[in-house]
Amino acid sequence: MDKLYKYGLTKIFLIIALEVVKKFGIETKYSHLDSSSLHLHGEYKNCLNNGEKEQGINKENPINITQGYSRDHRPDLKQCILDLIVSSDGDIPLFFRGASGNESDKAVFAHILVEYSQQIDFDSIMVADSALYSESNLKLMVNMNWISRVPLSIKKAKNLVKAPISKELKPSDIKGYSYQEEKISYGGIEQRWLVIESTERKKADLKKLTKKILEEFLITNKQLVKLEKEEFEQKSLAELKIKDLAAKLKYHQISDIEITEKLNKAQTVVYQIKGKLIENQELITKHENSCGRFILATNILDTTQLKPTEILRIYKEQQSTERGFRFIKDPLFFADSLFVKNPERVETMMMLMALCLLVYNLGQRQLRIALKTQKATVKNQLKKPTESPTLRWIFQCFQGIHILITQGVDRILNLTNEHCRILQFLPNSCQKYYLLC
């Protein structure tokens, strides 16, 4: 492990990945970047402050095991970050990087893609989520082609999704999606923005919006009733109070506001508020417009090179990295446990996990290719035929098979005809393992 760390974990992983690309003909037109956190138990003191050293360990620039934004919903635990770039062809990992637990995706994603593009010997369109999209990051990637989700924290994007569509949305090749294309300049970079609307997502978002509108009405109406009972010494204080309440509203407004002057029991002049809480239909309409909508951007301006529906299809394949992280954290594979103490060895273990993912996804890809080539299928968990089984399911199918050695003769027990048929789609080494060749 120490030798791997000293050699360079990212470097050695990339060497292996590029050999896999060449040997197995992995399509690299698109490269998907994402990150995830791995939580750890224990103190994991910062190695810069930890006097304890271990023989053979290189202490130069180790990652920092610390608390940060947890994708595992365990903010109480310290963590490290795993960055992966995978191909859209078979979800094959192409690039690995270990990072400190408090690292921000927004701060490093563009730098990762620049480093990756400088080390590969092929052109690839970089795909990432909204953490990549910022003015500074776009300027860093000026020499790359990319696809990214646009964060709605950007004012131009927020206004675009809330605005009424000037013309009818075009139906996408992907069922349930429609889009409208816009030419935008952001950060000095000319680009295409796709305003995409998901039918299913719109239904769900509208349901949530209705609930939020009702909640705001019930809470604010109680506050308004309470406010109407208050007495203010000055008219300006009453005006300020009602103004503050109205400013917090997202879906409503206060109408028919009256501030009346009266004498209280002590015969002192006081002021009281009256008002009516009503829906702000203009604001609600904007929120309704934004329901189910998101924006994808690309700097590839030529629609013949990259069609709008292709942009959506490729972005949806961003799930390939998420599937990889699920594999790494799946207890079935025992790949999510880190039992080493030093940050350097934690980082090395992460690289080995990514390498396990590469081997797993490569095996799954080759099996699916063999099934598709031979127009064959295997039974899935529901006993239905499929030509795209997961390798995890295949592993489970082969549980309970044993080797029996009697009088020097090897025999395989519980190997059925279905097992033998599946083995036909796997390499000869697998068939040899089960004494079939």
N, C-alpha and C positions, 0 to 999 in steps of 0.2 A: 504493500500500500504506500509506503513511504517513497519508494522508487517511482511509482506512478505520479505521486504528487510533485516530486522534484522535476520530473520530465515535463509536466504541464498537463493538467487534466483536460482542459478544453482542446489543447493541441492533439493529444493522443486520441480523444474521442472523434475529432474531425477527420483524422487520418483513417480511422476504422470506417467511419460513415462514408467517406468518399470512395473507399475501396468497395463497399457494399453497393453504392450507386452504380459504379462501373460494372461490377460482376453480375448484378441482377437487373440491370437496366431500369433503375428507378427513375420515374419521370420527375423532373425537378423544376417544372415551369412555375410552380407556386411553392413558396416557403412560408409556413405559418409559425408565428412567434407568440408565446404566452408564458406565464410564470405561475408557480404555486408555492405554497409554504409547507414545510415539514416541521411539525412541532417535536420538541424533545423534552424529556424529563430530567431534572437535575439543575445544578447551579450554573454550570458552563461559564465560569468566570472569563472575562475578556482576557485573551492570551497576552495582550499588551501589559496587563497588570498582574498577570499570574506568573510568579517566579518559578513554578514547577515546570521542568523541561523533560522531554522524553528523548532518549537517544535515537538519532537517525531522522529526527523531524526537522523540516525546514520551516522556520518561524517567520519567513518573509511574507508580508501581506496576507495573512490568513483571514478567512471570513469571520465575522463577529456573530456568535450565537446570542441573540438578544430578542427582546419582545418587539413586535411590530404588528402591522395589519394581518390578521390571521384568516386565511381562506378556510381553515378547519374549524372556525368559531371557537378557538381556544386562546383568547387574548391573555389568559393568565399564564400561559407557558411560553418559554423562549422558543425561538424557531430559526430556521435558515430558509433561504429562497432558492428554488430550482428554476432556471430559465431553460426553455427548450424551443428549438426550431425543428419542425417536422415537415415532411413532404405531404402533399395531398394524395400522393400515390401510395396507398398502404399505410399511411401514418408513420412512415419510417423516420426516426429521429436523425437529424443531420448535424445538429449543433447543441452542445451542452455548456452550461455555465452555472457554477454555484455562487451564491451571494449571501451577504449578511442579512439577518432577519428583519432589519428595519429599512431595507432598501426600497426605494420608490420606483415602480414601473415607469412612471412618466419621466423620471430623470435618466433612465438607462436604456430604454427600449431602442431608441434611435442609434445610440452608440453600439449596442449589440448587433444591430442589423448592418451598420457600417463595417464593424469588425468581421462579421460573417461574409459580407459581399467581397471584402478584400482577400479572403482566404479560399474562396471557391473558384473553380475554373469553368463555371457555367452561368448563364444569365437566368435570373429568377425574379418573379414578382413577389415582393414581400407583403405578407398579410398579417394584420394585428388588430387588436381591439382599440377602444378609444384612448387607452393610456398612451398610445403612440402619437396621437394627433394633437400637436401644439405647434405654434408658430416657429419656435426654436428648433423643434425636432424636424419639421418639414424642410427647413433650411439645411440641416445636417444631411438630409437624404436627397439632396438636389440631383445627384447622379444616379439615383435608383428609381425603379418603378415600384409603386406600392398601392395597396388597397387598405383602407382603414375605416373604422366606424368613427363618426364625428360626435364628440361629446356635446350634449345639449346645454352644457354650461357656457358654450360659445353663443354670444347674443345673436349672431347672424343665423346660426342653426336653430336656436330656440324659436326665433321669429318665423323661420321658414316652416317648421312643423306645425306651428299654431295658425298659420295663415290659411285662408280658404284656397283650395286648389283652383287655379284659373281655368284649367281644362281637365277633362276626365282622365283619371289615372289609367295608364296602360297595363293590361293584364300581363303578368309574368309567366314564363314557361313553368315556373314552380307554383303548384296549386296553392291558392290562398294568399298570394302576394300580388300587389300591383305597385306601380312606380311612376314617378315623374322625374325627368332629368333636367338639371340646371347647370349652366356654366358659371363657375365661381372663381374669384381670385381671393386667396387668403394667405397671409404671410408672404405676399409677393409671388406666390406660386399659382399658376393657372391650373385649374382642375375641374373635374366633373363631379357633381354631387347628385346622388340618387336619393330622392325622398321616397322611402318605401313604406307601404302600409300593409300590415298583416291582418287579415280578416279575423282570425281567431284571437290575436292579441288585442285587436280593437274591441271585441266583445268583452273580454276580460277587463280591459282598462276602463271601459265605460261603466261597467258594474262597480269597479272600485271608486270611480269618480262620483257616482251617485251616492255611494256610502259616505264619502268624504264630505260631500255637500250637505248631507243630512246631519252628520256629526258636527260640522261647523255651525249649522243653524241652531242646533240644540244647545251647544256650549255658549255661543255668542248671545243667544236670546236670553239665557239665564243671566249673563253678565249685564245685558242691557236692562233687564227688569231690576236688577240690584242697583244699577247705576241711576235709574230713575227715582230711586228712594233716597239717594244721597242729596245732601244740601251743601252748596258751595258758597263760600264767602264772597267770591268774585266771579263775575261772568266769564272772564278770560280763563279761569281754572276749569269751569264747566266745558267751555269750548275746546280746551286742550285735551280734556279727558275723553270726550266723544271723538275727537280727531284721532287720538292714539288708538282707540278701539277700532275705528273704521280702517286705519292703516294696516292692521293685522289681518284683515279679511282677504281671502283668496277667491271666494265664490259669491260673496254677498256685498251689499252696501246698506248704509243706514239712510233712510229717506225721511222726509217730513220732520226734520229736526227742529225742535222748539226749545228755547231756553227762557223759562218764565221767572219773573221776580215775585217774591212773596215775603211775608213776615213770618218768622218762626215763633215758637212759644215764648221766646225771650224778647219778642218784638224787634228782632234784628233782621235786616234785609239779607235774604239768601236767594240762591238761584238753583233751579231744578231743571233737569233735562227730560225731554220726551222725544222719542224717535220710533221709527218702524224699520224692522229688519226685513229686507227683500233680496231676492236673488239678483245678482249682477249678470244679466244674460249675455252681455258682450264678453265678459271674462270667461263665463262658462262655455260659450261657443268656442273660444280659443282653446280651452282645455279639451273640449270634445274633438276638435280638429286634430289635436296632437295625439289622441289615443291611438295606439297601435302603430304609430309612425316612428321611424328612425332614419338616420342618414348615413349612407356609405359614400366615401370619397375615393377618388383615384387621380393620379397625375397623368394617366394614359389618356390623352385627349382624342385619339383616333378610335372611333366606334367600331371600325372594321377589325382593329387589333384586339379590342376588348369590348364585347357587347354588354349592354346594361344587364341583361338577365344572367350573363356569365359572372358579372361582379357579385351579384347576390348569391349565386350558386357557390362560388369560391369562398365567400365570406362565411356561408353556412358550414363549410368544411373546416372552419376554425375550431369546431368541436373535436377535431382530430387530436389537438394538444390536450384538451380536457379529458379525452378518453385515455390518453397516455398517463396523465396524472392519477386517474382513477385506478389504473393498473398498478402504478407504483405504490399507492396507498391501500391496495386490496389485501386484507389479511390472508386470503387464500394462497397468495404467492409468497407470503412472509417477506415482502420486499419493502415494507414501510417501517421496519424497526431499525433504529440506529443505536448500537450498543458500544460505540467508541467514544472516548472522552475528548480527545483533542480536536479542535476545529478543522485542522488539516485532514484528519482521518474522516471526520464527518463529511467533508467536501468530497473526499475520495469515494466514500460509500455512496454518495449521491450520484457520482459519475458511474459507478458500477450498477446502480439501479437503472440509470438511463440506458446503459449498455444491455441490461436484461430486457428492457422495453424494446430496444432495437431488435434483439434476437427474437423475441416473442412476436412482434408485429411483422417481422420478415417471414417467420414461419407461417403466420396466419395469411399473409399476402400470397405466398407461394402455394398454399393449400387451395385458396380461393381461385387462383389462376388455373391450377390443375383441374379443378372441378368445372370451371367455365370452359376451358379448352376441350375437355372430354364430354361436355354437355351432361354432366352428372350432378347428382345431389346427395346429401346425407340428411339424416333426420335430425331435427332440432329438438329442443326440450319439450315441445308440444307434439312430437312424433310426426311433424310435418316436414316435407322435403325442402331443403334450402341449399343454394349454391354459395352462400356466404356465411358459413358457421364461424363462431368465435373459436379461437384455439383453446380458450378456457373450457368450452363445452367439450371439445375433443379430448382434452386431458381428463375431464370427469368421466367420459365414456370409457376410458381405459383404466379406471380405478378398479381394484379387485383382481387384477391379472397377476399371476405369480409364476415363478420358475421353480420346478421340482427336479432335483438331481437325484436319481436312483441308479446305483451301480454304474456310476460314471456317465449316465445318459441324461441329457437335459430335455425337459419337457415343459411346455408352456401350458398353464392351467387357466381355464375360463376364457380362452380366446375364441370368440364366436366368428361366424362367417361375416357378420357385419363389421367386426373389428378388422378382419382380413381385407375386406373391401375398402375400408377407409385407408388402410395402410398402403393401398395401391396408389393413392394420390399423394403420398409422402415420399421423401427421398429413400434410396436403397438402404441407407444406413439405418433408417427406422425399421424397415422390413427385416434387416439383418438382426437387429436387436431382439425381435420377436421370432427369430429362427425361421424366417420365411424364405431366406435366400442365403 
